[in-house]
Amino acid sequence: MNNSIEIYTSPDNQSIVNVRFEGETVWLNRHQLSELFDRDIKTIGKHINNIFSEDELEEHSVVAKFATTANDGKMYQVEHYNLDVIISVGYRVKSKRGTQFRQRATRR
């Protein structure tokens, strides 16, 4: 099943992140994680690499490649990260949105 759902709207309504829902979990790519947590892609990549190098999560079970059409019309295989990675990054990233994410996650 492929559905797109809204996972997060920032309090200032500046950022809306739509995610891929597949296999009973949600998936975001690095660009979407960057938007969600208001950090650059390199910072997000650093956190993801640390999650795997510290054996917090097993990469093969939380990463999937999905075909994505780019602005140039070409199809690319793009790595997407499941909810476990999204949460792990959310607890590592230092930003106002990261704090909001942690507060919301704690309440739920």
C-alpha positions in Angstrom: 0.0 0.0 0.0 1.4 3.4 -1.0 -0.2 6.4 0.7 1.1 9.9 1.4 0.1 11.3 4.8 0.9 14.5 6.6 3.1 13.8 9.6 4.0 17.2 10.8 3.1 20.8 10.4 5.3 23.4 12.1 3.6 25.8 14.6 4.4 28.7 12.2 2.9 26.7 9.3 6.2 27.1 7.3 6.9 23.4 7.0 4.6 20.5 6.1 6.3 17.2 5.6 4.4 14.5 3.6 5.7 11.0 4.1 5.5 7.7 2.3 3.4 5.0 4.2 4.4 1.5 3.3 4.6 -1.8 5.2 2.9 -0.4 8.3 5.5 2.3 8.9 6.3 5.8 7.5 9.4 6.6 5.5 11.3 9.9 5.0 14.4 10.6 2.9 17.2 12.8 4.1 15.7 15.9 2.4 12.4 15.4 4.2 14.2 14.8 7.6 16.1 18.0 6.9 12.8 19.9 6.5 11.2 18.2 9.5 14.0 19.1 11.9 15.1 22.4 10.2 18.7 21.3 9.8 20.8 20.8 6.7 21.1 17.5 5.0 24.8 17.0 6.1 23.8 17.3 9.8 21.0 14.8 9.3 23.4 12.5 7.5 25.8 12.8 10.4 23.1 11.8 12.9 22.0 8.9 10.7 25.6 7.6 10.3 26.1 7.8 14.1 22.9 5.9 14.7 24.3 3.0 12.6 27.9 3.2 13.8 26.8 3.2 17.4 24.6 0.1 16.7 21.5 1.9 17.9 19.6 0.5 14.9 20.4 -2.1 12.2 20.7 -0.3 8.9 19.3 -3.2 6.8 16.1 -3.3 8.8 15.3 0.5 8.8 16.4 1.7 5.3 14.7 1.1 2.0 15.3 2.5 -1.5 12.3 3.8 -3.3 12.1 5.0 -6.9 11.7 8.8 -6.9 11.1 11.1 -9.9 13.4 14.2 -9.7 12.7 17.6 -11.1 14.6 16.6 -14.3 12.1 13.8 -14.9 14.6 11.0 -14.3 13.9 8.2 -11.8 16.4 7.7 -9.0 16.6 5.2 -6.2 16.6 7.2 -3.0 17.2 5.9 0.5 14.3 6.4 2.9 14.4 5.8 6.6 11.6 4.3 8.7 9.9 5.7 11.8 12.6 4.2 14.1 15.3 6.3 12.4 13.0 9.4 12.3 12.5 9.1 16.1 16.2 8.5 16.7 17.2 11.5 14.7 14.6 13.6 16.4 16.1 12.8 19.8 19.6 13.7 18.6 19.1 16.9 16.5 19.5 20.3 18.2 17.0 22.7 16.8 13.7 24.4 17.7 11.8 21.9 15.6 13.8 19.0 17.2 12.7 20.2 20.6 9.1 20.5 19.4 9.3 17.0 18.0 10.6 15.6 21.3 7.9 17.4 23.3 5.2 16.1 21.0 6.7 12.6 21.0 6.8 12.6 24.8 3.2 13.6 25.1 2.1 10.7 22.8 
